[in-house]
Amino acid sequence: MFEVKGKRVLITGGASGIGLALVKHFLAEGACVIAVDLHGSDALTETDAELFTADVSDETELSVALERAAESGGKLDVVINNAGIALPEGRFEDADLSILEKVFNVNVKGVYLGLKYAPRYMNDGGSIINTGSAAAHITMPEYTSYSVSKSGVLAMTRTASLQLGSRGIRVNAVSPGTVLTPMESVDGPEARISVQATALERPANTDDIVGVYHFLAADESRYITGSEIRVDGGWVAGMTYKTMDKVLS
């Protein structure tokens, strides 16, 4: 059960972080993997994934990359719109609007364009998986652009599921909490807070995340669409004992 062997899987943001972990996972499971990223990486080059360089926020570049991926080996079965960025922004009154634009270009426009162009290069009955974030549900004082952008990803996921259901293409979102990647080190602020704020009392590793994408990519999840699966260690569930003790001590 839950085999993905032989499926053609395209992953944006595949050169690092969660995207790279997904590339390695699906390759190990026998899938044919195509990575799309602004740049390659040594770690990606060491895999058997095919790479197409593209800026996901550039309509022409992304559409061409998807077209070339389909031409190189056939239509796609799974598309994972994973590319995303987070930038420090400060308070509203001090905010630099260029940061909002940069974050939205990748996190919102990149997913929007993936949903616009990927279906034409996919087999019916396929799966689209968007990377959301627990930040769409619970945020921090200066995470405005990132949190709003990920809320937008969840809204697009629901809408796309309605549009593509007649083709049997499922559209779902995976929303990680804090994950240790090049974007967040073990001593970073989110990682340190997650020890207090999550039910499991730790940040995630990428290995904690990839299995949920695998599940949504497999045919056995064929009746799940328009849904979000949070993989946040219980952060959004509520206040932990550790947090209560910290506040009340």
N, C-alpha and C positions, 0 to 999 in steps of 0.2 A: 504493500500500500504506500501511497504518497510518493510514488516514483516520479522523478523529473528527467530521467535518462532520455536523451535524444531530443528534448525540447530545446528550441532556440530562444535563449533568454538575453534580452538587452537591458543593460543597467547604466543609467546615467550617474555621473559622479563616481565612476568605477575605479579611479586611480588611487583612492585613499579612503581611510575611515571605514564606515559601514559599507560603502560601495565596494571597496576592495575586498572586504570580508565576504560579501555576497558573491563576487566574482569567484573567489577561491572555493566557496562552498558549493556553488552550482557546478563548477568544473569537477570537483571531487565526486559529485553525485551523477556525473555522466552527461550533463547538459552541454550544449554548444553555446558558449557565452560571448557576447559582444559588449564591449565597454565603450561608453561615450564619455569623454571628459575634455575639459579645456586643454589640459596637457596630459601626457602620459606620466609614468613614474617607473623607477627601477623595479619596484615590487610588482607592478602590473606587467612589465616586460618579461619578468621571470615566469609568468603564467602562460597558458595556451590560449588566453582570450584574444579575440580580434579587437583592435582598437580603432575607433574613428574619432578624430579630434573635432570638437565642436563646442561652441558657446551655446548652452541650452536656452539662453535668453535671446538668441539671434534666430529669427524665424527661418531664414534661408539656410544657415549652417545646420540647424537641428533637422530640418526636413530633408536636407541632402544626406545627412548621416543616416537617418532612418531608411531612406530609399536605398542607399548603398549597402546597408546591412542586409536588407531583404534581397537585393540583387546578388549579393555574394554567396548566399547559401539557402535562400528560400524565405518564405514568410515567417514572421515571428510568432511564437506561442505565448511568451511572457514579456512584458515591458515593465521595468521598475523605474519610475520617475523618482530618483533618489537625490540628485544633485541639490545642494543647499548650502547656504552660508549664514553665519551669525556675526554681527559686527557690534562693537561697543557703541552706545549712542547717548547715554546720559539722560537727563531729565527733558521733559517736553520743552520747557522754556529755553533750554540750551541746545536743543537738537539741531543737527545738521541734516537738512532735507536730502542731501545727496546720499546719506546712509540709508534712509528709507527707500530711496529709489534703487540703490544697489541691491538691497535685500529683497525687495519686491521683484526686481528683474529676474533674479535667479529662482527664488523660492515660489513665487506665484506665477510669473510669466513663463518660467521654464516648465512648470507642471502643466500650465494651460496649453502651451505649444505641444508638449508631449501628448496630451489628450486630443489635441486637434489633429496631429499628423500620424501618430502611431497606429491608430485603428486601420488605416488604409493599407498598412503593411503587415497586418496581423491575420492569422487564421481565425475563423469563427470558433467560438468556444474557448478563446484564450483568456488570459488574466493580465490585468493592469494593476500594479501595486504602487501606490504613492507613499512616500515617506512623509508622515506628519510629525507631530511632536506632542509630548505631554504638556508642553508650554502653551498649546492651544487651550488648555483647560485650567492650568494653574501656572501663574507667571511670577516674575520678580519685578521690583520697581522700575528697572531700566531695561526691560526686555521688550519694549513696545513693538518695534518693527518685526522682530522674529516671531513673537507670539501672534500678532495679527496675521502675518504671512502664513503661518501654519494653520490658523483658523480658516484661512482662505483655501488651503489645500484640502481640508476636510469637507468644506462646502462644495468644491469642485468634484471631489470624489463621489459625493451623493448624486450630484447632477449628472455626471458622466455615466454612472451606473444605470440611470433611467434611460439615457440616450442609447446605450450600447447593449442593453439587455436582449433586444430582439435578435442580436447576432450571437447570443450566448457568451459575450465577452463580459467578464466580471471585473468590477472596479472597486478596490478596497484600499484602505490605508493602514499602515503600521505606524504607531506613534511611540517612539522610544522616549524614555526619560533621559537621564544623564548617562552617556556612554563614553568610556575611555577611548579616545581617538586622538589624532593630532590636534583636533579642535579643543579637546578637554583633557588635561593631564591629571594624574592621580592626586596631585596637590592643588588642582584648580579649585576655584570657589564653588562651582556646582558639585564637583565630586566630594568636596568636604561637607557641603550641606546635605548631600544625599545620604550620608552616614546617619544623620539625625532624622531626615525627613522621609525616608522610605521604610516601608514595613520590613524589607529584607536587609536594611541597614548597610547598604553599599551601592556604589554606582555599578552600572552594567559593563561587561566586556562585550565585544562584538559577537562572540560566540553565544551570548545570551539572547541575541536579537535574530540571528539568521534563520533559526528554525521556524519562526512565524512567517517569514517571507516564503520559505519552502512550502509550508502548509497551504498558503494562499495560492501558490503557483501550481500545486498539484491538482489533478482532476477530482480528487475526493472532496475538495472544497467547492464543487461546482454549483452549489445552491447558496453560496455566500456572496453577496454583492451589496454595495452601498454601505459597507460596514467599516468600522475602525476597531483595530485591536491595539490596546495600549500595552506596552512592554516597559513599564516604568517602576517595577519593584514595589508597587503599591503607593507611590508618591501621591497620586491624585485621590486615593481612597480616603484619606483623612489624616488627622494629626496622630503621630506616633507617640508611644510612651516616652521615647527619648526626647522628643520635642517638648512634650508636656513637662518632663522633669527639668529640662533646660530653662523653660520659661518660668516655672514655679519655684525654682531653687533660689 
